[in-house]
Amino acid sequence: MVHRSNYCTNAPTVVAGSTFDRRDLISIDHLISIDHLKPRGNLIRTYWCAPNSETYVVFRTMTTATSISSQMAIQNLLTISLSQLNGLIQSQGDGVIASGRYTGEVTGNSCGIVMWNTNNHQLTYGVAQAALAALRNYMSQENNYGWLLFDIWDGDNQVGAGALARNPAGG
């Protein structure tokens, strides 16, 4: 049986899970403009790779945030969560997230992000940071901020999953 590799949506010559250079990144609009690469069916199965990493995220579902305030809340959440993870790595080093769950919330913000272990693997702060960087890269590059469920892969292993969602109290 032949194994079919998944390729990074943002770098179609790079197999998801292998390290690549930021220069390999291209936009989805460019891909769609190439006739033989036009997607068939649902675009949801997006494999977005974090530059200079073997980490990538696979979007399971995504709903675009339509209000400017929601889009700004998502941008703010990703920026603050990345900064928080960077601070933890700087002070403690990259290690396993002890509880097996990372929660990012901003006081007064209308959204939050949660990432957790899957498949008997453990998320590390570095992989969580790379996953968030990939999400932020996708959203800023494609100007498509929204609510989503995603899987987190590090190389050949699915190590986690996550959700970026509206806070029930915040709307």
GROMACS elastic network, one bead per residue, 0.5 to 0.9 nm:
[ bonds ]
;  ai    aj funct       b0    kb
    5    15     6  0.63973   500
    5    16     6  0.75550   500
    6     9     6  0.88533   500
    6    14     6  0.87541   500
    6    15     6  0.59558   500
    6    16     6  0.56916   500
    6    17     6  0.87761   500
    6    47     6  0.76138   500
    7    10     6  0.86045   500
    7    11     6  0.73237   500
    7    12     6  0.54944   500
    7    13     6  0.67861   500
    7    14     6  0.56618   500
    7    17     6  0.86606   500
    7    47     6  0.69509   500
    7    48     6  0.89034   500
    8    12     6  0.52312   500
    8    13     6  0.74639   500
    8    14     6  0.58887   500
    8    15     6  0.61292   500
    8    16     6  0.50681   500
    8    17     6  0.84785   500
    8    25     6  0.89522   500
    8    46     6  0.78333   500
    8    47     6  0.50624   500
    8    48     6  0.55817   500
    8    49     6  0.57894   500
    8    56     6  0.80915   500
    9    12     6  0.55378   500
    9    14     6  0.88602   500
    9    16     6  0.86841   500
    9    25     6  0.87807   500
    9    26     6  0.83587   500
    9    27     6  0.84147   500
    9    28     6  0.71974   500
    9    31     6  0.85001   500
    9    46     6  0.59801   500
    9    47     6  0.52105   500
    9    48     6  0.56760   500
    9    49     6  0.76998   500
   10    14     6  0.88951   500
   10    24     6  0.78681   500
   10    25     6  0.51967   500
   10    26     6  0.52650   500
   10    27     6  0.60895   500
   10    28     6  0.67348   500
   10    31     6  0.87425   500
   10    46     6  0.87446   500
   10    47     6  0.76082   500
   10    48     6  0.58947   500
   10    49     6  0.68730   500
   10   138     6  0.81312   500
   11    14     6  0.56322   500
   11    15     6  0.84450   500
   11    16     6  0.88889   500
   11    20     6  0.84459   500
   11    22     6  0.88255   500
   11    23     6  0.88488   500
   11    24     6  0.53118   500
   11    26     6  0.59292   500
   11    27     6  0.84614   500
   11    48     6  0.82939   500
   11    49     6  0.77624   500
   12    15     6  0.76255   500
   12    24     6  0.82217   500
   12    25     6  0.82818   500
   12    26     6  0.81959   500
   12    31     6  0.85252   500
   13    24     6  0.78379   500
   14    17     6  0.85153   500
   14    18     6  0.70402   500
   14    19     6  0.81739   500
   14    20     6  0.68627   500
   14    24     6  0.78996   500
   15    18     6  0.58295   500
   15    19     6  0.85936   500
   15    20     6  0.89221   500
   16    19     6  0.83170   500
   16    47     6  0.70724   500
   16    48     6  0.80689   500
   16    49     6  0.66213   500
   16    54     6  0.75159   500
   16    55     6  0.80791   500
   16    56     6  0.67566   500
   16   153     6  0.87293   500
   16   155     6  0.73923   500
   16   156     6  0.84377   500
   17    49     6  0.76209   500
   17    53     6  0.79529   500
   17    55     6  0.59580   500
   17    56     6  0.65232   500
   17   153     6  0.71512   500
   17   154     6  0.61369   500
   17   156     6  0.60644   500
   17   157     6  0.85201   500
   18    49     6  0.89128   500
   18    53     6  0.73809   500
   18    55     6  0.80498   500
   18   154     6  0.89114   500
   18   155     6  0.62359   500
   18   156     6  0.87315   500
   19    49     6  0.88100   500
   19    50     6  0.86007   500
   19    51     6  0.73676   500
   19    52     6  0.56474   500
   19    53     6  0.50787   500
   19    55     6  0.82151   500
   19   155     6  0.86193   500
   20    23     6  0.83247   500
   20    24     6  0.69385   500
   20    25     6  0.89623   500
   20    49     6  0.86047   500
   20    50     6  0.85574   500
   20    51     6  0.62138   500
   20    52     6  0.56167   500
   20    53     6  0.70393   500
   20    54     6  0.79576   500
   21    24     6  0.56985   500
   21    25     6  0.78469   500
   21    51     6  0.60454   500
   21    52     6  0.57861   500
   21    53     6  0.88058   500
   22    25     6  0.56279   500
   22    50     6  0.86524   500
   22    51     6  0.52968   500
   22    52     6  0.69825   500
   23    26     6  0.82814   500
   23    51     6  0.89799   500
   24    51     6  0.88477   500
   25    51     6  0.83132   500
   26    29     6  0.85026   500
   26    30     6  0.68533   500
   26    31     6  0.77075   500
   27    30     6  0.53476   500
   27    31     6  0.66762   500
   27    32     6  0.89256   500
   27   138     6  0.88611   500
   27   141     6  0.70022   500
   27   142     6  0.69175   500
   28    32     6  0.61602   500
   28    33     6  0.85850   500
   28   141     6  0.89892   500
   28   142     6  0.72489   500
   29    32     6  0.51506   500
   29    33     6  0.62402   500
   29    34     6  0.89817   500
   29   142     6  0.81564   500
   30    33     6  0.51188   500
   30    34     6  0.67471   500
   31    34     6  0.54188   500
   31    35     6  0.83274   500
   31    37     6  0.61853   500
   31    38     6  0.69330   500
   31    39     6  0.87660   500
   32    35     6  0.69204   500
   32    36     6  0.87065   500
   32    37     6  0.63133   500
   32    39     6  0.70270   500
   33    36     6  0.89232   500
   33    37     6  0.78844   500
   33    38     6  0.71665   500
   34    37     6  0.54521   500
   34    38     6  0.64670   500
   35    38     6  0.54579   500
   36    39     6  0.86339   500
   37    40     6  0.89627   500
   39    42     6  0.76193   500
   39    43     6  0.67716   500
   40    43     6  0.77613   500
   42    45     6  0.73243   500
   43    46     6  0.65540   500
   44    58     6  0.86043   500
   44    59     6  0.60634   500
   44    60     6  0.60899   500
   44    61     6  0.60118   500
   44    62     6  0.70682   500
   45    58     6  0.63772   500
   45    59     6  0.56478   500
   45    60     6  0.61850   500
   45    61     6  0.81425   500
   46    57     6  0.79259   500
   46    58     6  0.55186   500
   46    59     6  0.53194   500
   46    60     6  0.78926   500
   47    56     6  0.66253   500
   47    57     6  0.57891   500
   47    59     6  0.67933   500
   48    55     6  0.89104   500
   48    56     6  0.54918   500
   48    57     6  0.53617   500
   48    58     6  0.64453   500
   48    59     6  0.80611   500
   48   131     6  0.89610   500
   48   134     6  0.62314   500
   48   135     6  0.75439   500
   48   137     6  0.86397   500
   48   138     6  0.69942   500
   49    52     6  0.89360   500
   49    53     6  0.77601   500
   49    54     6  0.75583   500
   49    55     6  0.62338   500
   49    57     6  0.64460   500
   49    58     6  0.87807   500
   49   130     6  0.87748   500
   49   131     6  0.82089   500
   49   134     6  0.59729   500
   49   135     6  0.89087   500
   50    53     6  0.56654   500
   50    54     6  0.71805   500
   50    55     6  0.57463   500
   50    56     6  0.55687   500
   50    57     6  0.80904   500
   50   130     6  0.58172   500
   50   131     6  0.67070   500
   50   132     6  0.86300   500
   50   133     6  0.64502   500
   50   135     6  0.83994   500
   50   137     6  0.80241   500
   51    54     6  0.81283   500
   51    55     6  0.83679   500
   51    56     6  0.89447   500
   51   130     6  0.82553   500
   51   133     6  0.85882   500
   51   134     6  0.76665   500
   52    55     6  0.87347   500
   53    56     6  0.80462   500
   53   127     6  0.87397   500
   53   130     6  0.72727   500
   53   154     6  0.83879   500
   53   155     6  0.87672   500
   54   127     6  0.88966   500
   54   130     6  0.88845   500
   54   153     6  0.80071   500
   54   154     6  0.54963   500
   54   155     6  0.50396   500
   54   156     6  0.87563   500
   55   127     6  0.64440   500
   55   128     6  0.88848   500
   55   130     6  0.62713   500
   55   131     6  0.65003   500
   55   134     6  0.83908   500
   55   152     6  0.72213   500
   55   153     6  0.55360   500
   55   155     6  0.61982   500
   56   127     6  0.89608   500
   56   130     6  0.76738   500
   56   131     6  0.61839   500
   56   134     6  0.68156   500
   56   151     6  0.84098   500
   56   152     6  0.61150   500
   56   153     6  0.53542   500
   56   154     6  0.65725   500
   56   155     6  0.80432   500
   57   131     6  0.61111   500
   57   132     6  0.87828   500
   57   134     6  0.69837   500
   57   135     6  0.74936   500
   57   150     6  0.62993   500
   57   151     6  0.55196   500
   57   153     6  0.61015   500
   57   154     6  0.88484   500
   57   161     6  0.86440   500
   58   149     6  0.86630   500
   58   150     6  0.54014   500
   58   151     6  0.50907   500
   58   152     6  0.66403   500
   58   153     6  0.78188   500
   59    62     6  0.69915   500
   59   148     6  0.70461   500
   59   149     6  0.62188   500
   59   151     6  0.66230   500
   60   148     6  0.72919   500
   60   149     6  0.54458   500
   60   150     6  0.52233   500
   60   151     6  0.72561   500
   61   147     6  0.81894   500
   61   148     6  0.53960   500
   61   149     6  0.53782   500
   61   150     6  0.71813   500
   62   146     6  0.64861   500
   62   147     6  0.55923   500
   62   149     6  0.66923   500
   62   150     6  0.86919   500
   63    66     6  0.89891   500
   63   145     6  0.84685   500
   63   146     6  0.54315   500
   63   147     6  0.52340   500
   63   148     6  0.63815   500
   64    71     6  0.87720   500
   64   144     6  0.63685   500
   64   145     6  0.57959   500
   64   147     6  0.63995   500
   64   148     6  0.85483   500
   65    68     6  0.79200   500
   65    69     6  0.89603   500
   65    70     6  0.60345   500
   65    71     6  0.59859   500
   65    74     6  0.88480   500
   65   144     6  0.78615   500
   65   145     6  0.58233   500
   65   147     6  0.67495   500
   66    69     6  0.87078   500
   66    70     6  0.72347   500
   66    71     6  0.73726   500
   66   145     6  0.84275   500
   66   146     6  0.80584   500
   67    70     6  0.53073   500
   67    71     6  0.63648   500
   67    72     6  0.87003   500
   68    71     6  0.50444   500
   68    72     6  0.60898   500
   68    73     6  0.84941   500
   69    72     6  0.51325   500
   69    73     6  0.60655   500
   69    74     6  0.86833   500
   69   110     6  0.87725   500
   70    74     6  0.62330   500
   70    75     6  0.86633   500
   70   109     6  0.88063   500
   70   110     6  0.69962   500
   70   111     6  0.79369   500
   70   145     6  0.83111   500
   70   146     6  0.80478   500
   70   166     6  0.87173   500
   70   171     6  0.89493   500
   71    74     6  0.51924   500
   71    75     6  0.63150   500
   71    76     6  0.86444   500
   71   144     6  0.84740   500
   71   145     6  0.55503   500
   71   146     6  0.69724   500
   72    75     6  0.50106   500
   72    76     6  0.60439   500
   72    77     6  0.84830   500
   72   145     6  0.85908   500
   73    76     6  0.50549   500
   73    77     6  0.60396   500
   73    78     6  0.86517   500
   73   106     6  0.87568   500
   73   109     6  0.59815   500
   73   110     6  0.64387   500
   73   111     6  0.67658   500
   74    77     6  0.50299   500
   74    78     6  0.61769   500
   74    79     6  0.85564   500
   74   109     6  0.85245   500
   74   110     6  0.83195   500
   74   111     6  0.67525   500
   74   112     6  0.81303   500
   74   145     6  0.68491   500
   74   146     6  0.73190   500
   74   147     6  0.85662   500
   74   164     6  0.83924   500
   75    78     6  0.53231   500
   75    79     6  0.61698   500
   75    80     6  0.86274   500
   75   136     6  0.75448   500
   75   139     6  0.85754   500
   75   140     6  0.85052   500
   75   145     6  0.77903   500
   76    79     6  0.52012   500
   76    80     6  0.60930   500
   76    81     6  0.84343   500
   76   106     6  0.80759   500
   76   109     6  0.84021   500
   77    80     6  0.53087   500
   77    81     6  0.59326   500
   77    82     6  0.84421   500
   77   104     6  0.72239   500
   77   105     6  0.66720   500
   77   106     6  0.62561   500
   77   109     6  0.77176   500
   77   111     6  0.74448   500
   77   112     6  0.69688   500
   77   113     6  0.78815   500
   78    81     6  0.51495   500
   78    82     6  0.59859   500
   78    83     6  0.84674   500
   78   104     6  0.83519   500
   78   113     6  0.84033   500
   78   132     6  0.67618   500
   78   133     6  0.80450   500
   78   135     6  0.82340   500
   78   136     6  0.64814   500
   79    82     6  0.52814   500
   79    83     6  0.61987   500
   79    84     6  0.86439   500
   79   132     6  0.89751   500
   79   133     6  0.89672   500
   79   136     6  0.81066   500
   80    83     6  0.50323   500
   80    84     6  0.60795   500
   80    85     6  0.86570   500
   80   104     6  0.82255   500
   80   105     6  0.86023   500
   80   106     6  0.76882   500
   81    85     6  0.61710   500
   81    86     6  0.84950   500
   81   103     6  0.86870   500
   81   104     6  0.56899   500
   81   105     6  0.76874   500
   81   106     6  0.85444   500
   81   113     6  0.85655   500
   81   129     6  0.82580   500
   81   132     6  0.79553   500
   82    85     6  0.51712   500
   82    86     6  0.60501   500
   82    87     6  0.85497   500
   82   128     6  0.88452   500
   82   129     6  0.59852   500
   82   130     6  0.87560   500
   82   132     6  0.66814   500
   82   133     6  0.71707   500
   83    86     6  0.50274   500
   83    87     6  0.61385   500
   83    88     6  0.86800   500
   83   129     6  0.89039   500
   84    87     6  0.51021   500
   84    88     6  0.63186   500
   84    89     6  0.87393   500
   84   104     6  0.86970   500
   85    88     6  0.50560   500
   85    89     6  0.62064   500
   85    90     6  0.85670   500
   85   125     6  0.63273   500
   85   126     6  0.77477   500
   85   128     6  0.78439   500
   85   129     6  0.60351   500
   86    89     6  0.51229   500
   86    90     6  0.60925   500
   86    91     6  0.86153   500
   86   125     6  0.82514   500
   86   126     6  0.82104   500
   86   129     6  0.72560   500
   87    90     6  0.50444   500
   87    91     6  0.61008   500
   87    92     6  0.83395   500
   88    91     6  0.52255   500
   88    92     6  0.56471   500
   88    93     6  0.69657   500
   88    94     6  0.78818   500
   88   125     6  0.76096   500
   89    92     6  0.53428   500
   89    94     6  0.50258   500
   89    95     6  0.78538   500
   89   125     6  0.66607   500
   89   126     6  0.71965   500
   90    93     6  0.57078   500
   90    94     6  0.80307   500
   92    95     6  0.78311   500
   93   125     6  0.84608   500
   93   126     6  0.88900   500
   94    97     6  0.89841   500
   94   124     6  0.65634   500
   94   125     6  0.55827   500
   94   126     6  0.56666   500
   94   127     6  0.88396   500
   95    98     6  0.83729   500
   95   123     6  0.84303   500
   95   124     6  0.51715   500
   95   125     6  0.59453   500
   95   126     6  0.74783   500
   96    99     6  0.86343   500
   96   100     6  0.76926   500
   96   122     6  0.63601   500
   96   123     6  0.58118   500
   96   125     6  0.64097   500
   96   126     6  0.87804   500
   97   100     6  0.52993   500
   97   101     6  0.66670   500
   97   102     6  0.71736   500
   97   117     6  0.89640   500
   97   122     6  0.73413   500
   97   123     6  0.59171   500
   97   124     6  0.52776   500
   97   125     6  0.60972   500
   97   128     6  0.89389   500
   98   101     6  0.76940   500
   98   122     6  0.88008   500
   98   123     6  0.88290   500
   98   124     6  0.86937   500
   99   102     6  0.77697   500
   99   116     6  0.87471   500
  100   115     6  0.83145   500
  100   116     6  0.55818   500
  100   117     6  0.53829   500
  100   118     6  0.89735   500
  100   122     6  0.64875   500
  100   123     6  0.65365   500
  100   124     6  0.86618   500
  101   114     6  0.70443   500
  101   115     6  0.56331   500
  101   117     6  0.66318   500
  101   123     6  0.79184   500
  102   113     6  0.80377   500
  102   114     6  0.56108   500
  102   115     6  0.51368   500
  102   116     6  0.63681   500
  102   123     6  0.87878   500
  102   125     6  0.86932   500
  102   128     6  0.80259   500
  103   112     6  0.73702   500
  103   113     6  0.57548   500
  103   115     6  0.65991   500
  103   116     6  0.87629   500
  104   112     6  0.56872   500
  104   113     6  0.50248   500
  104   114     6  0.63143   500
  104   115     6  0.87532   500
  105   108     6  0.88418   500
  105   109     6  0.72885   500
  105   110     6  0.89234   500
  105   111     6  0.69903   500
  105   113     6  0.66153   500
  105   114     6  0.87524   500
  105   167     6  0.88942   500
  106   109     6  0.52355   500
  106   110     6  0.82801   500
  106   111     6  0.78107   500
  106   112     6  0.72542   500
  107   110     6  0.86814   500
  108   111     6  0.89274   500
  108   170     6  0.74273   500
  109   112     6  0.77332   500
  109   166     6  0.89672   500
  109   167     6  0.79636   500
  109   170     6  0.66433   500
  110   165     6  0.86234   500
  110   166     6  0.57155   500
  110   167     6  0.54100   500
  110   168     6  0.80723   500
  110   169     6  0.74989   500
  110   171     6  0.56549   500
  111   147     6  0.87060   500
  111   164     6  0.71507   500
  111   165     6  0.54963   500
  111   168     6  0.83171   500
  111   170     6  0.68462   500
  111   171     6  0.76521   500
  112   163     6  0.82084   500
  112   164     6  0.58336   500
  112   165     6  0.56827   500
  112   166     6  0.63434   500
  112   167     6  0.60829   500
  113   162     6  0.72080   500
  113   163     6  0.56520   500
  113   165     6  0.64014   500
  113   166     6  0.87964   500
  114   161     6  0.83969   500
  114   162     6  0.53847   500
  114   163     6  0.54174   500
  114   164     6  0.66055   500
  114   165     6  0.85349   500
  115   123     6  0.83761   500
  115   128     6  0.75032   500
  115   152     6  0.85990   500
  115   160     6  0.66644   500
  115   161     6  0.55786   500
  115   163     6  0.65845   500
  115   164     6  0.87908   500
  116   122     6  0.82204   500
  116   123     6  0.70029   500
  116   159     6  0.84025   500
  116   160     6  0.53218   500
  116   161     6  0.56009   500
  116   162     6  0.62502   500
  117   120     6  0.71628   500
  117   121     6  0.60359   500
  117   122     6  0.52090   500
  117   123     6  0.56267   500
  117   158     6  0.89188   500
  117   159     6  0.58917   500
  117   161     6  0.66681   500
  117   162     6  0.89663   500
  118   121     6  0.57151   500
  118   122     6  0.71901   500
  118   123     6  0.83726   500
  118   151     6  0.89331   500
  118   152     6  0.88645   500
  118   158     6  0.69035   500
  118   159     6  0.53475   500
  118   161     6  0.65452   500
  119   122     6  0.85338   500
  119   157     6  0.84612   500
  119   158     6  0.67263   500
  119   159     6  0.64472   500
  119   160     6  0.75454   500
  120   159     6  0.76639   500
  121   157     6  0.80925   500
  121   158     6  0.75695   500
  121   160     6  0.73514   500
  122   159     6  0.59170   500
  122   160     6  0.72604   500
  123   126     6  0.82684   500
  123   127     6  0.64009   500
  123   128     6  0.65633   500
  123   152     6  0.88668   500
  123   159     6  0.59495   500
  123   160     6  0.62032   500
  124   127     6  0.52734   500
  124   128     6  0.61520   500
  124   129     6  0.84858   500
  125   128     6  0.50940   500
  125   129     6  0.60014   500
  125   130     6  0.85808   500
  126   130     6  0.61186   500
  126   131     6  0.85584   500
  127   131     6  0.60682   500
  127   132     6  0.85961   500
  127   152     6  0.82397   500
  127   153     6  0.84996   500
  127   154     6  0.71066   500
  127   159     6  0.87751   500
  128   131     6  0.50833   500
  128   132     6  0.62574   500
  128   133     6  0.85648   500
  128   152     6  0.81491   500
  128   160     6  0.86196   500
  129   132     6  0.51801   500
  129   133     6  0.60923   500
  129   134     6  0.86264   500
  130   134     6  0.61414   500
  130   135     6  0.86548   500
  131   134     6  0.50904   500
  131   135     6  0.63165   500
  131   136     6  0.86963   500
  131   152     6  0.65702   500
  131   153     6  0.83959   500
  132   136     6  0.60971   500
  132   137     6  0.84010   500
  133   136     6  0.51059   500
  133   137     6  0.59481   500
  133   138     6  0.85365   500
  134   138     6  0.61230   500
  134   139     6  0.86051   500
  135   138     6  0.51797   500
  135   139     6  0.61705   500
  135   140     6  0.85766   500
  136   139     6  0.51445   500
  136   140     6  0.59844   500
  136   141     6  0.82513   500
  136   145     6  0.86596   500
  137   140     6  0.53732   500
  137   141     6  0.57897   500
  137   142     6  0.82275   500
  138   141     6  0.52574   500
  138   142     6  0.58113   500
  138   143     6  0.78223   500
  138   144     6  0.76230   500
  138   145     6  0.86298   500
  139   142     6  0.53810   500
  139   143     6  0.53070   500
  139   145     6  0.51373   500
  139   146     6  0.79629   500
  140   144     6  0.68883   500
  140   145     6  0.75381   500
  141   144     6  0.79581   500
  142   145     6  0.83975   500
  146   164     6  0.78844   500
  146   165     6  0.82064   500
  147   163     6  0.75749   500
  147   164     6  0.52662   500
  147   165     6  0.50857   500
  147   166     6  0.72222   500
  148   162     6  0.82579   500
  148   163     6  0.57039   500
  148   164     6  0.53099   500
  148   165     6  0.66780   500
  149   161     6  0.76188   500
  149   162     6  0.58258   500
  149   164     6  0.65904   500
  149   165     6  0.83370   500
  150   160     6  0.87750   500
  150   161     6  0.56686   500
  150   162     6  0.52941   500
  150   163     6  0.62933   500
  150   164     6  0.85286   500
  151   158     6  0.70259   500
  151   159     6  0.80911   500
  151   160     6  0.60110   500
  151   162     6  0.62664   500
  151   163     6  0.88859   500
  152   157     6  0.85751   500
  152   158     6  0.57756   500
  152   159     6  0.59096   500
  152   161     6  0.52580   500
  152   162     6  0.74129   500
  153   156     6  0.69086   500
  153   157     6  0.55087   500
  153   159     6  0.55907   500
  153   160     6  0.68740   500
  153   161     6  0.85270   500
  154   157     6  0.54546   500
  154   158     6  0.63426   500
  154   159     6  0.65114   500
  154   160     6  0.89321   500
  155   158     6  0.80412   500
  158   161     6  0.80570   500
  165   168     6  0.88426   500
  166   169     6  0.83689   500
  166   170     6  0.68002   500
  166   171     6  0.57423   500
  167   171     6  0.59185   500
  168   171     6  0.56725   500
